[in-house]
Amino acid sequence: MSCIDLAPNPTVPARARCLSPGAAFYLQASITVSFLAGSSAPTPLYALYQARWHFSPTMVTVIFGVYALAVLAALLVAGRLSDHVGRRPVLLGAIVVQVAAMLLFAQAHGVAELLVARVVQGISVGAAAGAVGAGLLDLDRTRGTLANAVATPLGTATGAMLSAVLVQSLPYPMHLVYLVLAAVFVAQGFGVLRMAETHMPRPGALASLKPQLTLSAAVRGPMLIAVPALVAAWALAGFYASLGPALVRGIVGTSSTLLGALSLFVLASSAALATLALRDQSPRALTWIGTITLVPGVATAMAALTLRSAPLFFLGTALSGAGFGAGFQGAIRSLAAEAAPHERAGVLSVAFIVSYLAMGLPAIVAGYLVTRHGDIVGTAREFGVMVIALALLSLTASIAKQRRPSVSR
């Protein structure tokens, strides 16, 4: 039995050339990390791009937002494809496209090239999201759910800081990070070639490309409760990824690339740490913890803007990131618990569609407001109020669901 057609059966020995299930699990987790690292790698470079090509804060958020919308489009079209053709072919195709995106970034000479690179990158991430997430659940539902929740913020943090370090310390700041990431993707592609398929193909691949947002009855309730938490967390992440460096530079009064990237790094790394620390909590408890942490975290960061206090801002950012991590993990776990194996990629794709839509559109609106009014601090406060309101809505929905059975009795 070859690596291509191996089904997830632990009693069937794989050939020596096949990766073990454990190695395949970590390979797929690393793909999520590296893909999200690639998505955050341009963040520390926006100031350099602006200085060289003279575009507005609105264009910064448009460059960021088109990525999120491209992810959304790819999820709508290819989000369920791996449920029909298998996880492995989708991952291989996504890696090829991701390498192409890195090469487009490395040779970009203007805004148009950046936009094209971000669209290509978004298509790759969107195609891979459902496949790699479902592949992790195929191998181990418990660890796969945790890995899906941890890898996303870990990759975001890694990409932002790696990019900032390379830009600050080494030559070719607008090229090197993309070439490094391209090399990582190529290595991962060779790994996927040695990975056994974990989901046997089934008919309906072409029909699965028709965009649709269908969920089984068992998943609809958890999805409705998860939506406000997903929107709050990912809208905040989008704001930090697009305008966070400019906000930090305004507070601290420095042009340091490292310091500019630190806000996104703190947000994402604290999310990853919270996800690991709270992995044994129930999905409902995670939702509550996420909200209780996110609300004061955002409020602290907003207060720090008025006081122009960098330490207080980063403290609020860390608390917000912990709330993001807990809330996102709770949402993913509640959905994974209800999804049947044949619909895992589709369910995860819907969750990511909500997340990336929330990440892209509010960021573009924020960039427009900053350009129009020239007040990034005021825009950040308005953004913070929206995030707090959504987090509280999520908590209210969770409490209502908990009380409903007792009322019916």
N, C-alpha and C positions, 0 to 999 in steps of 0.2 A: 504493500500500500504506500503510495507516494505522499509527499507533503501536501500536494495539491488537493487530494481527495480524502484526506484523513478526517473522519468525523470525531466529535468530542466523546470518545469512548476510552476510559482509562484502562480497560482490559485488553485493548489492542495495541501491541508494541509498534512504535514508529521506527522508521529507519534511522540509522545513526546520523544521517545528514539532516534530519529534522530537528528543529528546536524542541526542547522539552516544554511541557505546558507552563512550567514556572518561568522559563526564559521567554516564552512567547507572551506571557502576561506582562512581564517587565518591559519587553520591547514595545508592546502596544501602549503601555502607560507612558513610556518615554516619547512616543510619537505625539501623544497629546501635549506633553510638556514642550517639546521642540516646536510644534505647530503654533502653540500659544506664545512661545518665546519669539517666534518670527513675527507674530502679529503685534507684539509690543515693542519690537526692536526699533521701529521708526520714531517712537515717542521722544527719546532724547535728542533726535536729530532734527525735530521740527524747527527749533531755533536756528540751526544752521541753514536749513532749507529756506526759511523766511528771510534770513540775512542775505542769502545769495540770490533768491528769485523774487523777493519783495512782494509777498502775498499777505493777506489779512488774516486775523484770527478765524474769520468765517471759513476761509479756505482750508485752514488747519483742520477744522472740524468736518469739513466736507471730505477731505482726504481720508480722515478717520471714518466718517460715516459711510462712505461708499463701500468700504471694506465690510462693515456690518451688514449693509444691504445686500452685498454680493454673497455673504455667508447665508443670509436669509433666503435668497433666491436658490442657492445650491441645495439648501436643506429642503426647500419645497419640492425641488425636482428630484434630487438624488438621495434624500434622507432615508428612504425605505429601500433603496436599491440593494443594499447588502443583505437584507432579509430574503432576497430572491437569488442573487448571483453568488453570495458568500461574502465574507468579510475581506478576504485576502485580495481579490481583484480590485475592489473599491479602494483599498488602502494603497495598493501599488499605483493606481492611476492618480490618486491624490498626491502622492509623494512626487511623481513626475511633474505635476502641475506646480507644486510648491517649489521645486528646484527652479523651474522656469520663472516663477515670481521673484525669487532671490536674484536671479541674473538680471531681470528687468529693473529691480531696485538699484543694483550695483552700477548699471549704465545710465540711470536716469539723468537727464539734463534740464528738466523743467517740471512744472506742475502736471502737465499732461501725462508724462511718463510715470510720475508718482501715482496718479489716479489709475492708470492702466495696471500698474504693478499691484496696487491695493485690490482692484477688482479680481485679478487673477489669483491673488493670495486668498481672498475671501471665498472664491469658488472652491479652491482646494480644501480650505478648512471646513466649509460647509459639507462637502462631499465626505470628508473623513470623519466628521463628528459623530454621526450616527453609527458608522461602521466600527470605529475603534471603541466607542462606548459600549456597544452591544457585544463586541468581541471580548472585552474585559468581563462582562457579565456572563458570557458563555463559559468562560474558564473558571470563574469563581464569583458567585453572585455577591457574597458578603464583601470580599476584598475588592471586587470589581466596582461595587457601588462607592466604596471609600476612595478607590483610585480615581474614579470619574470626578469626584468632588474635590480631591486634593490636587490632581494634576493640572486642572485649569488655572487656579490662582498661582500655583508653583511655576508654571510655564510663563505666565504673565510677569511675575516678579523676576524670574531668571532673565528673560529677554530684555526687560528694561535696564537692569543693572549691567548685564553683559555688554549691551550696546553702549551704555554710558561709559563704562571702563575703557572699552576699545576706542571710543571717540576721544576720550580725555587723554589717553596714554600712548596710543599708537598712531602711526601714519595712516593716510587714506581713510579718514573718518567716515566718509560717505559711501565707502565700498566694502571695507574689511569685514564688518559684522555680517553682511549678507553673504559674502563668500564663505565665511566660517559656518554659517547656518546651512548653506547649500551642501557643504561637505558632510555635515551631520545627517541631512536628509538622504543623501546618496548612501551613506553607511546603513541607515535604517531601511532603505529600500532593499539592500542585499539581505538584511535580516528577515524582512517579510517574505522574500523568495524562499527562505528556509523554514518558514512558519507553516504549520499544519492548519488547514481550514477547520474552523470550529462550528460552522453552520452550513449544513448541506443545502445546495441550491434547490429551488423549487420554482414552478412556473409563475409567470406574471411579472417578469422583469420590466418589459416594455410598459405594461399598464401601471407599474409602480412609479414611472417617471411623470405621470400626470399629477400635477400639484393637487393635493387634498390634505385636509387636516381632520382625519377621522381618528377617533379614540373609542375604545370599547367602553361600555357602561361602567366597568370597574375602575377605569382610570379617570373618567371625567370629573368626578368629585374631587379627588386629590389634585387634579390639574387646576381646577378653578380656585382652590385654596392656595395653591402654589404661585399662581400668577402675580398677585401683588408683591410677594416677597421677591420673585425673580425680577420684576420690573424695577423695584426699589434698588436692589443690589447691583443690577447690571447698568442701570442708568448712572448710578454713582461711579461705577468702574469706567464707563464711557467718558464721563466728565474728567476724571483723573487722568485717563490715558490721552485725552486730547488737549485739555487746557491746564492740567495739573502743573507741568513744568513752568508755565507762564505765571501761574498763581504763586508758586513758591518763589520765583524770582522777584515778584512784586513785594512779597513779605520780607524776604531776606535782603533784597537789593544786591544780588549777585548774578553773574552770567554763567556760573559753574554748571557744566553739563551733568556732573554727578549729582549735585544737589537738586537740580531740576528733575532728575529721574527718581529721586528718593521718595517722593510722595506716592508714586505708583508702586514702587518697590515695597514700601511700608504697608500700603493697603493690601497688596496681593500676598505678601509673605505672611502677614498676620492672619489673613483668611486661610492660608494653607495650614498654619500652625493650629488655629482654632479647629479646623476640620479634623486634624489628627488627634488633638486633645479631647475632642468631644465625640469620638467615633463610636463609643459604647452607649450614647444617649439615644432615646427613641426619636423618630422623626418629629413627633409633636413637641417633645422637649427641645429639640434643636430649633424648631420654628420660634418657640417662645424665647429661648436664649438669644437667637439671632436678632429678634426684634428689640429685646430689652437692652442688648448691647449696641445695636445699630443706631437707635434713636439718640441716646446720650453722646455717642461717638460723633455723629454728624453735628449735633448741637454744639459740642465742644470745638470741633473744627471751625464752625461758623463763628463762634465767639472769638476764636483766635484771630480771625481775619480782622475783626474790629479792633482788637488789642494789638494787632501786628506782632503776635508772639509765635515764632517758629516752633519752639518746644511744645507749646500748647496745641498748635496745629497738627504736629506729627503725633501727639498723644491721641487727639481726636481721630486722626486718620487710622491709627492702629486699632482703636476701639471699633471704628466703622468697618475695618477689614475683618475683624473677628466676627462681627455681626453678619457680614457678607458670607464668610465661610460657613458659619453655623446655619444660616438660613438657606443657603444654596444646597448644603449637604442634606438638610431636612427635606427640601423639595425633591431632590433626586432620589433619595431613599424611599420616600412615600410613593413616588411614581414607579420605581423599579420593583417594589413589593407587589404591585398590582398588575404589572405588564407580563403577558405570556411570552415565552421565548420567541415566537414568530413575529411579535410586534414590538420587540425591545427597541430596535433601531428607529422605528417610526415614532414611538412614544418619546424617546430621547430627542429626536429631531424636533418634535413639537415644542418641547421644553427649551431647546436651544433657539428655535425660531422666536419664541417670546423674548428670550434673553437678549439676542442680538438686535432685535427690533428696538428693545428698550435701551440698548447700549448706543445705537447709532442715531436715531432720530432726535432724542433730547440733546445729545451732544451738538448736533448741527444747529438746533434752535439756540442753544447757549452761545455758540460761536457767532451766530447772527446778532444776538443781543449785545454781545461784547463789542462787536464791530460798530453797531449802530449807536450804542450809548457810551462806549469807551469805559465801562465800569465792570471789570471782571469780578471784583469783590461783591458788588451788588447782585450780579448774575449768580455767583456761587451761593449767596444766601438764599435766593429764590429757589435754586436747585435743591438746596438742603431742606427747605420747607417741604418741597414736593416729595423727597425721599422719605422724610419722617412721616408724612401723611400716609404714604403707601405702606410703610412698615407697620404702622398702627392698624391699617385696614387688614393686613395679613394676620396680625395677632387677633383682631376681632373675629375674623372668619374662622380661625383655628379654635377660639373659645366657643363660638356658636356651634361648631361641629361636635365639640366634646360634650356640650350640654344637650344636644338634640336627642340622643338615645334615652337619657334620663327623663326628659320631658315626655317622650312618647310612652314611656312606661307609666 
